[in-house]
Amino acid sequence: MKLSTVCLAAVAFALVPALDVSALTLTYGSEKTQVGVINQTTHPNQEEPHPWGPRSFRVSNGEFWVADSVGGRVMHLADDGKLLHEIVVGTASALIEDIALKTGAAGTVEGVFAIRSDTQEVLLLGLDGKLLATFGSQGDEPGKLLQAAFVEVGPTGHVFVADIGREAIVVFDAAGKLVRELHWEWSGMALDPAGNLARLKWDEDAKLGHLILETPEGNAVKDIPLQLPEHTNPKLWWVGEKGESLVTYVPAEGFQGEFPWAICDVYGKPSSTGRVKPPLVMNRFLAMDRDATWYLAAGNFDEAPKGEFKIEKMLFK
């Protein structure tokens, strides 16, 4: 899919560390407070086209939840790196693709949703590691998954799974029953504060990308044309209460190590833009805390075990 149109006088900004930057810093390895990685140095006899490391992270109330994908677990960490919970998802072959947090009415995290790549299941696990529910399974039929990449959970308990293999977003209710499926263009997804599903849709005739918002059941909420410069591979990260959005993409000249980003207003016009350089093999490298603070993952999985994996506080300005 390609989103292409003309950006209307957007002022360029930069995504930079905050002056009072606080970062979670982890080293690579197999210890309790380290994150696993697979590359030609750590596993010289394993043929992989690219390195593997943490695939996703989330932030809630200043605490971090990291998918230690190679280790088959989710790590709940304080900002000083102290391990608060270790939630085992499976063996190393589970390769966790994405995680989402189940929160209570007060915003306290009560459980974690995790995508297992080996079984194509989304597991809901308690903080004690107990399996609470399973959504989906491997297959090409409605309600099943082939290459699940992203998971979100809404305030009504609906679970949304974006599947690269089936080019679909699969919507389950809180009990795991299939609600519906809809076409997905590999372009990320997000939930607005009311729990409406947001995705990107390309209009080939108009050569224009749209931000589409719908209720979990499929009722139309908003359709906002995005006034972005010519590009490919867009990814939606966030949608605000009025339809504001954050999108990253590959520029028309091709990928050169960084992704441009744009924050678009309620009319789809970019209000600020910049560039960001994340670990290239992460599914979810940006995450927003409940207080609207943004964080970016940083690390070089090719060089590991040298170096560090960091989650840094960021400012859009």
C-alpha positions as CSV (number, residue, x, y, z in Angstrom):
1,M,0.0,0.0,0.0
2,K,1.2,3.5,-0.8
3,L,-0.1,6.7,0.8
4,S,0.7,9.7,-1.3
5,T,-0.5,13.3,-1.4
6,V,1.0,16.8,-0.7
7,C,1.8,17.9,2.8
8,L,0.3,21.4,3.3
9,A,3.0,23.6,4.8
10,A,3.9,21.3,7.7
11,V,6.6,22.7,10.0
12,A,9.5,20.2,10.5
13,F,10.4,19.3,14.1
14,A,12.6,16.6,15.6
15,L,11.8,13.7,17.8
16,V,14.5,14.1,20.5
17,P,15.2,12.9,24.0
18,A,13.7,15.1,26.7
19,L,16.1,17.3,28.7
20,D,15.2,15.3,31.8
21,V,15.4,12.0,29.8
22,S,14.8,8.9,31.9
23,A,15.7,5.7,30.2
24,L,15.3,2.0,31.1
25,T,18.6,0.4,30.2
26,L,19.0,-3.4,29.9
27,T,22.0,-5.5,28.8
28,Y,21.8,-8.5,26.5
29,G,22.0,-12.0,27.9
30,S,20.0,-14.8,29.6
31,E,20.0,-13.4,33.2
32,K,16.8,-12.4,34.9
33,T,17.3,-8.7,34.2
34,Q,18.7,-9.1,30.7
35,V,17.0,-9.4,27.3
36,G,17.7,-12.2,24.9
37,V,19.0,-11.7,21.4
38,I,19.7,-14.0,18.4
39,N,22.3,-13.0,15.8
40,Q,25.4,-14.4,14.1
41,T,27.5,-13.7,17.2
42,T,25.3,-15.2,19.9
43,H,24.1,-18.1,17.6
44,P,26.7,-18.5,14.9
45,N,25.2,-21.8,13.5
46,Q,21.6,-20.5,13.3
47,E,20.6,-19.1,9.9
48,E,18.4,-16.1,10.3
49,P,17.9,-13.3,7.7
50,H,18.0,-10.7,10.5
51,P,18.6,-10.6,14.2
52,W,15.9,-11.1,16.9
53,G,15.5,-9.3,20.1
54,P,12.7,-7.6,22.1
55,R,9.8,-7.2,19.6
56,S,7.5,-4.9,21.6
57,F,7.2,-2.8,24.8
58,R,4.6,-0.9,26.7
59,V,4.7,1.8,29.4
60,S,2.1,2.2,32.2
61,N,2.4,4.7,35.1
62,G,6.1,5.0,34.6
63,E,6.8,1.3,34.6
64,F,7.9,-0.8,31.7
65,W,6.6,-4.0,30.1
66,V,9.1,-5.5,27.7
67,A,8.5,-8.5,25.4
68,D,11.7,-10.5,25.9
69,S,10.8,-12.3,22.7
70,V,13.8,-14.6,22.5
71,G,13.4,-15.5,26.2
72,G,9.7,-16.4,25.8
73,R,8.6,-14.0,28.6
74,V,7.3,-10.6,29.4
75,M,9.3,-8.5,31.9
76,H,7.7,-5.9,34.1
77,L,10.4,-3.5,35.2
78,A,10.8,-0.3,37.3
79,D,12.6,2.6,35.6
80,D,15.8,1.6,37.5
81,G,15.7,-1.9,35.9
82,K,14.4,-3.7,38.9
83,L,12.4,-6.8,37.8
84,L,8.9,-6.5,39.3
85,H,7.2,-9.5,37.5
86,E,8.4,-12.2,35.1
87,I,5.5,-13.6,33.1
88,V,6.5,-16.7,31.2
89,V,4.7,-17.0,27.8
90,G,6.5,-20.1,26.5
91,T,9.9,-21.4,25.4
92,A,12.2,-19.4,23.2
93,S,10.3,-20.8,20.2
94,A,7.3,-18.8,21.3
95,L,8.9,-15.6,20.0
96,I,6.5,-13.0,21.4
97,E,5.5,-10.6,18.6
98,D,3.5,-8.0,20.5
99,I,2.0,-7.3,23.9
100,A,-0.9,-5.2,25.3
101,L,-1.8,-4.5,28.9
102,K,-5.1,-5.3,30.6
103,T,-5.9,-2.5,33.1
104,G,-8.5,-2.1,35.7
105,A,-10.8,1.0,36.3
106,A,-8.0,2.7,38.3
107,G,-5.5,2.2,35.5
108,T,-3.6,-0.6,37.4
109,V,-2.2,-3.3,35.1
110,E,-4.0,-6.6,35.9
111,G,-2.7,-8.8,33.1
112,V,-0.8,-9.0,29.8
113,F,-1.9,-10.1,26.3
114,A,0.9,-11.7,24.4
115,I,1.1,-13.0,20.8
116,R,2.9,-16.4,20.4
117,S,4.3,-16.7,16.9
118,D,4.7,-20.5,17.2
119,T,1.1,-21.3,18.0
120,Q,-0.5,-18.1,16.6
121,E,-2.4,-17.6,19.8
122,V,-3.0,-14.4,21.8
123,L,-2.7,-15.4,25.5
124,L,-4.1,-13.3,28.4
125,L,-1.8,-14.0,31.4
126,G,-2.2,-12.8,35.0
127,L,0.7,-11.1,36.7
128,D,1.3,-14.4,38.4
129,G,1.7,-16.1,35.0
130,K,-1.6,-17.9,35.2
131,L,-3.3,-18.4,31.8
132,L,-6.6,-16.5,31.9
133,A,-7.8,-16.7,28.3
134,T,-6.8,-17.6,24.8
135,F,-7.8,-15.8,21.6
136,G,-7.4,-17.3,18.1
137,S,-5.3,-20.2,16.9
138,Q,-3.2,-21.1,13.8
139,G,-5.2,-21.3,10.6
140,D,-6.6,-19.5,7.6
141,E,-10.3,-19.6,8.6
142,P,-12.3,-16.7,10.2
143,G,-11.1,-16.2,13.8
144,K,-7.8,-17.8,13.2
145,L,-4.3,-16.3,12.6
146,L,-1.4,-16.9,10.3
147,Q,1.2,-14.2,11.2
148,A,-0.2,-12.1,14.0
149,A,1.8,-8.9,14.5
150,F,-0.1,-6.5,16.7
151,V,-2.6,-6.7,19.6
152,E,-4.7,-4.1,21.3
153,V,-7.4,-4.3,24.0
154,G,-10.1,-1.8,24.4
155,P,-12.0,-0.5,27.4
156,T,-14.9,-2.8,26.6
157,G,-12.7,-5.8,26.7
158,H,-12.6,-6.3,22.9
159,V,-9.3,-7.7,21.6
160,F,-8.0,-6.6,18.2
161,V,-5.3,-8.7,16.4
162,A,-3.6,-7.5,13.2
163,D,-2.6,-10.5,11.1
164,I,0.0,-9.9,8.4
165,G,-0.6,-13.4,6.9
166,R,-4.3,-13.0,6.4
167,E,-4.2,-9.2,5.8
168,A,-6.9,-8.9,8.4
169,I,-7.7,-7.3,11.7
170,V,-9.6,-9.9,13.8
171,V,-11.9,-8.6,16.5
172,F,-12.8,-10.8,19.5
173,D,-15.1,-9.9,22.4
174,A,-13.9,-10.3,26.0
175,A,-15.0,-13.9,26.1
176,G,-12.9,-14.8,23.0
177,K,-15.8,-15.0,20.6
178,L,-15.2,-13.7,17.0
179,V,-17.0,-10.4,16.5
180,R,-15.8,-9.6,12.9
181,E,-12.9,-9.4,10.6
182,L,-11.9,-6.6,8.3
183,H,-9.2,-6.0,5.6
184,W,-5.9,-4.7,6.9
185,E,-3.1,-3.1,4.8
186,W,-0.1,-3.9,7.1
187,S,-0.3,-0.4,8.4
188,G,-0.5,-0.6,12.2
189,M,-3.6,0.0,14.2
190,A,-4.7,2.0,17.2
191,L,-7.6,2.5,19.5
192,D,-9.0,6.0,20.4
193,P,-9.9,6.7,24.1
194,A,-13.4,5.5,23.5
195,G,-12.2,2.1,22.3
196,N,-12.9,2.7,18.6
197,L,-10.6,0.9,16.1
198,A,-8.4,3.1,13.9
199,R,-6.6,1.9,10.8
200,L,-5.3,3.3,7.5
201,K,-6.9,2.7,4.2
202,W,-5.6,3.6,0.7
203,D,-7.9,5.0,-1.9
204,E,-6.2,4.0,-5.2
205,D,-8.6,6.1,-7.4
206,A,-8.0,9.3,-5.4
207,K,-4.4,8.4,-4.6
208,L,-5.1,9.3,-1.0
209,G,-4.7,7.6,2.4
210,H,-7.5,7.7,4.9
211,L,-7.7,7.3,8.7
212,I,-10.7,5.1,9.3
213,L,-12.4,4.9,12.7
214,E,-15.1,2.3,13.5
215,T,-16.7,0.9,16.6
216,P,-15.6,-2.7,17.5
217,E,-18.8,-3.9,15.8
218,G,-18.0,-2.0,12.6
219,N,-20.1,1.2,12.8
220,A,-18.5,4.2,11.1
221,V,-17.2,6.9,13.4
222,K,-14.7,9.0,11.3
223,D,-13.1,9.0,7.8
224,I,-10.2,11.5,7.7
225,P,-8.0,12.0,4.6
226,L,-4.4,12.3,5.6
227,Q,-2.4,15.1,3.9
228,L,1.0,13.3,4.0
229,P,3.9,13.5,1.5
230,E,4.4,10.7,-1.0
231,H,5.5,7.6,0.8
232,T,5.1,3.8,1.3
233,N,4.7,1.5,4.3
234,P,2.8,3.8,6.7
235,K,2.2,2.7,10.3
236,L,-0.5,4.1,12.6
237,W,0.6,4.4,16.2
238,W,-1.9,6.6,18.0
239,V,-5.3,8.3,17.6
240,G,-6.6,11.0,19.9
241,E,-10.1,11.8,21.2
242,K,-10.9,14.0,18.2
243,G,-9.2,12.0,15.5
244,E,-5.6,13.3,15.8
245,S,-3.1,10.7,14.8
246,L,0.6,9.7,14.7
247,V,1.9,8.0,11.6
248,T,5.4,6.8,10.6
249,Y,6.3,5.8,7.1
250,V,9.1,5.2,4.5
251,P,9.7,8.3,2.4
252,A,9.5,8.4,-1.4
253,E,13.2,8.3,-1.8
254,G,13.4,5.0,0.1
255,F,14.4,3.9,3.6
256,Q,17.7,5.3,4.8
257,G,17.8,4.2,8.4
258,E,15.2,6.5,9.8
259,F,11.4,6.7,9.6
260,P,9.7,10.1,9.1
261,W,6.8,10.7,11.4
262,A,3.9,13.1,11.3
263,I,1.3,14.1,13.9
264,C,-1.8,15.0,12.0
265,D,-4.7,17.2,13.3
266,V,-8.4,16.4,13.1
267,Y,-8.4,17.4,9.4
268,G,-5.5,15.1,8.6
269,K,-3.1,18.0,8.2
270,P,0.4,17.4,9.7
271,S,1.0,19.8,12.6
272,S,4.5,18.6,13.3
273,T,6.9,16.2,11.6
274,G,10.3,14.7,12.2
275,R,12.4,11.5,12.0
276,V,13.1,8.6,14.3
277,K,15.6,5.8,14.3
278,P,14.4,2.6,16.1
279,P,15.7,-1.0,16.2
280,L,14.6,-2.1,12.7
281,V,13.3,-5.6,13.7
282,M,10.8,-4.4,16.4
283,N,7.1,-4.6,15.8
284,R,6.3,-1.9,18.4
285,F,9.2,0.6,19.0
286,L,7.1,3.5,20.2
287,A,4.7,3.5,23.1
288,M,2.8,6.2,25.1
289,D,2.3,6.2,28.9
290,R,-1.1,7.0,30.5
291,D,0.1,10.6,31.1
292,A,0.8,11.0,27.3
293,T,4.6,10.7,27.7
294,W,6.1,9.0,24.7
295,Y,8.9,6.5,24.7
296,L,11.2,5.1,22.0
297,A,13.2,1.8,22.0
298,A,16.8,2.1,21.0
299,G,19.4,-0.6,20.4
300,N,21.4,-2.5,17.8
301,F,20.6,-6.2,17.8
302,D,23.3,-6.9,15.2
303,E,26.0,-5.8,17.6
304,A,24.6,-7.6,20.7
305,P,25.8,-8.8,23.2
306,K,27.7,-5.5,22.9
307,G,25.8,-2.4,23.6
308,E,22.5,-2.0,25.5
309,F,18.7,-2.0,24.9
310,K,17.2,1.2,26.0
311,I,13.7,2.7,26.3
312,E,14.1,6.5,26.2
313,K,11.6,9.3,27.0
314,M,11.0,11.3,23.9
315,L,9.5,14.7,23.1
316,F,7.7,15.6,19.9
317,K,8.8,19.2,19.2
